[in-house]
Amino acid sequence: MNFQKSIIQGIQLAFQNIFNHDLPLEQISLSPTKKEFEGSFTFVVFPFLKISQTTPENTAKAIGEYLKSNLDEVNDYNVVKGFLNLVLNESTWIDLFQKLHSNPKLGQFPSKGQKVMVEYSSPNTNKPLHLGHLRNNFLGFAVAEILKANGYEVIKANLVNDRGIHICKSMVAYQHFGNGETPESSGLKGDHLAGKYYVLFDQEYKKQIKELVEKGNSEEEAKKTAPILLEAQDMLRKWEMGDQEVVDLWKKMNSWVYAGFDATYKKMGVDFDKYYYESDTYLLGKDIVEEGLAKGVFFKKENGSVWVDLTDEGLDEKLVLRGDGTSVYITQDMGTADLKYKDFQIDKSVYVVGNEQDYHFDVLFKIMRKLGRSYGPGLYHLSYGMVDLPTGKMKSREGTVVDADDLIDEMIETAEHHTKELGKIEGFNEEQAKELYEILGLGALKFFLLKVDPKKRMLFNPQESIEFQGYTGPFVQYSHARIAAILRKADQIGVNYGKADFSDIKDLAESEVALIQLLSEFDRKIQLAADDYSPAVIAQYLFDLAKEYNRFYADLPIFHEKESALVEFRVALSALTAKTIKRGMSLLGIQVPERM
């Protein structure tokens, strides 16, 4: 907003002319005036009393008088203790509205000439996606879209955990109990089928432990020597040696899982530009260990194991290669970080991973910076909290985790029940109604999971999330549908709200000014959301915008207005609000309905 810049420069000149002091622009900030006071922006004078050498009230009045006399934008002011509230000229708001109204690139900044990779999802191929994955995927997708809006070139990446002992457990169980079952013969999605055998492995493993304990083994010994576990360990060795039969089974079961994941991703509305597979990356990083030893970043212990000493960084010593030359997770993560840079020459790399991995990423990033990687300063761990559910609210296939497909389906069913109850589908055919339930159910789920600061652990309440009132996705969606209905009516009666010039509008109502001011903050909120890697900033903004629009609409019923210029302006203001809501919700990966 250029007029904000103009006011800040005006305050700088006021300090020069009144108090004979050169105040740097970066020390001057404006905040929106609190609703109970008249004004649009507030300047707090308390930090500058040493300069003014007078009371807060006198300081504020002197600056207010200067701005009122010297700035076209400032119409009046009022002082509340040390708070200078500035009332702007109506023409300033109309000019601002016209700029926003005619901007074809709403919510899109020019290119920064920088590349960012956002890695999210990272599923295991031995089980379906669950509630935790939903928060991960929605966060990753939204952050990627927000960074794109800020002018970054974004690569969405998915590192799939497709190898290891957990995968072999599903494979061994399938060999024992599968009888050639396929997704087609079972009627199960491929990821659910693999998950079924992972559960069967666990059941058989516990049964065998019990039998061994009954035969006189200690529980600890039984856990290590249960035959089915030894089979899984042997299978992993065979896989690493390239045993054809094992590799064929691995490929077959993983292909089922990928088909299942694809269906879930499609339902969720998320996508990826690049897939990495742990089976391709797990041997990477050993050359970096050699490089680290040569640079003195790593050191060897007597048993041949290689370590990094991070005590100077406030951490401890960390193993990067075992004495027998085998990798640990950090080894392959170092290699994968280099691979990502080699593939895309990225400036920033964002890892969307739960907060239980905080220490791991702290270590990884410190190592890559010590190694002098050019991309090191741009490494960022978007650490997010767990999602809890009120008990007994949702079905769970295994009794412990909530399946993503089940949860999405149940949200859509809840949306259907709720929408029918409120009678919001008059005139919809069956297909249109089904599409609306999907838009509302998924929108409610995404909005609820994204509206909380990512760092916080959260409680997901399905029933609360679907409400049409309160801080929910459906409330914002319904506000958009309401405006869309207003625009349809305006089109029917020939209201010219697409015109470029509204300079003839006078006497703006307080709710009109408040709405224009909030609309003008959209770009700043997009920047803030990118800086904090927090879609919650956008969710809160959209809720505030929908609420402010509903207040404006209640104050000023549009089509009851006799003056045609005002009708055109208010419809144009409504259209800009709808456009902003649609753009903002798209950054969260949420669709908005045109009618309800």
ABEGO torsion letter per residue (X at the ends): XAAAAAAAAAAAAAAAAAAGBBBBAAABBBBBBBAABBEABBBBAAAAAAAAGBBAAAAAAAAAAAAAAABAABABBBBBEABBBBBBBAAAAAAAAAAAAABABBGBBBBAGBBBBBBBGGBBAABBBBAAAAAAAAAAAAAAAAAAAAGBBBBBBBBBBABEAAAAAAAAAAAAAAGGBBAAAAGBBAAAAAAAAAAAAAAAAAAAAAAAAAAGBBAAAAAAABAAAAAAAAAAAAAAAGBAAAAAAAAAAAAAAAAAAAAAAAAAGBBBABBBBAAAAAABGAAAAAAAAAAGABBBBAAGBBBBBAAAAGBBBBBABBAAGBBBAAAAAAAAAAAAAAAAGBABBBBBBBAAAAAAAAAAAAAAAAAGBAAAAABBBBBBBBBBBBBGABBBAAGABBBAAAAAAAAAAAAAAAAAAAGAABGBBAAAAAAAAAAAAAAAAAAAAAABBAABBBBBBAAAAABABEBBAAAAAAAAAAAAAAAAAAAAAGBBAABABAAABBGBBAAAAAAAAAAAAAAAAAAAAAAAGBAAAAAAAAAAAAAAAAAAAAABBAAABABAAAAAAAAAAAAAAAAAAAAAAAAAGBBBBABX
